[in-house]
Amino acid sequence: MKYTKKTKVAIVGAGALGSYYGARLVEAGVEVHFLMRSDYDHVVKHGMRITSIDGDVMLPEVVCHTRVEDIGEVDLVIVTWKTTSNHLFEEMITPLLHEGTELLTLQNGLGSADLLAGLFGGHRVFGGLCFIGVNRLGPGDIHHYTSGLIKVGSYDSSDGGGNAVELAEFMLQSGIRCEAVDSLGRAQWMKLVWNIPFNGLAIVEGGVDTEALLEMNGVEGRVRRIMNEIQVVAGELGYLVDNEFIEGQISVTRLMKKYRPSSMIDFINGREVELDTIWLEPLRRAHELEVAVPEIERLCSEIIGCIERRA
């Protein structure tokens, strides 16, 4: 599909991530429709505010909806809700589709792109990995304070799949840092290098930010061991994740200071944690490959224990 400013976009799941990227598209003149739940009434009355290291965005009027049927068919669906809502894919996305509609999932972990492809065809599916620090401070109030890069890849480029380069260009022209990748699978495992240890350990160590986490005795060593196990599993799948990348992930986390990982925020606020897609699915794939991952197994067990005790 050829993307232009006339492209009609639906943001499905307008939390911190969806609101930030959607607002950037609106700022660039793109027609964007936000599917909202808890923030709907506030945003209708007061609009949306983005405070950002890349320049603030104030949207006094936002086109938002509580029902997908009110949005109608769009050219691009960007899925940014938590993967715990993926069981609603068919119900919520089908009304948005026409023959040429493309789907971009910006969700964490593994499995979402596979599920979308199974339901709607891999030829229309893209996966995006977001390297960003962004939090929702309140209804319609989003704070973006580090990075913002999206790495986007086609789910199935071998079967008439969409052009990730064209999608990346559309994002770039809309003020969003974005680059196309040749291998979506490799990009997903590279993102897991950070997500599995930092989201997980922030939960099991009592709901702490990344700065506090790295200051704890022995935790950095544990982070590195988990990252090394992910590196090995990725290698068995044919995805190179080098040591330099791992060191870079540690370094960039130090620069993020008191960053609060999204899964930790979900956990301390009593919301469902993305356990399956971030931790259990990668663990299942390691087991299928017969790769020993004792540190990931231990972390999964601890997270499950924390969730059960909270319940």
Secondary structure as GFF3:
##gff-version 3
##sequence-region A 1 311
A	DSSP	beta_strand	8	12	.	.	.	ID=ss1
A	DSSP	alpha_helix	16	27	.	.	.	ID=ss2
A	DSSP	beta_strand	31	35	.	.	.	ID=ss3
A	DSSP	alpha_helix	40	46	.	.	.	ID=ss4
A	DSSP	beta_strand	48	52	.	.	.	ID=ss5
A	DSSP	beta_strand	57	59	.	.	.	ID=ss6
A	DSSP	beta_strand	64	65	.	.	.	ID=ss7
A	DSSP	three_ten_helix	68	70	.	.	.	ID=ss8
A	DSSP	beta_strand	76	79	.	.	.	ID=ss9
A	DSSP	three_ten_helix	83	88	.	.	.	ID=ss10
A	DSSP	alpha_helix	89	93	.	.	.	ID=ss11
A	DSSP	three_ten_helix	94	96	.	.	.	ID=ss12
A	DSSP	beta_strand	102	105	.	.	.	ID=ss13
A	DSSP	alpha_helix	112	120	.	.	.	ID=ss14
A	DSSP	three_ten_helix	122	124	.	.	.	ID=ss15
A	DSSP	beta_strand	125	138	.	.	.	ID=ss16
A	DSSP	beta_strand	141	154	.	.	.	ID=ss17
A	DSSP	three_ten_helix	157	159	.	.	.	ID=ss18
A	DSSP	alpha_helix	164	173	.	.	.	ID=ss19
A	DSSP	beta_strand	178	180	.	.	.	ID=ss20
A	DSSP	alpha_helix	184	194	.	.	.	ID=ss21
A	DSSP	pi_helix	195	199	.	.	.	ID=ss22
A	DSSP	alpha_helix	200	204	.	.	.	ID=ss23
A	DSSP	alpha_helix	210	215	.	.	.	ID=ss24
A	DSSP	alpha_helix	219	236	.	.	.	ID=ss25
A	DSSP	alpha_helix	243	255	.	.	.	ID=ss26
A	DSSP	alpha_helix	262	268	.	.	.	ID=ss27
A	DSSP	alpha_helix	275	275	.	.	.	ID=ss28
A	DSSP	pi_helix	276	280	.	.	.	ID=ss29
A	DSSP	alpha_helix	281	288	.	.	.	ID=ss30
A	DSSP	alpha_helix	294	310	.	.	.	ID=ss31
###
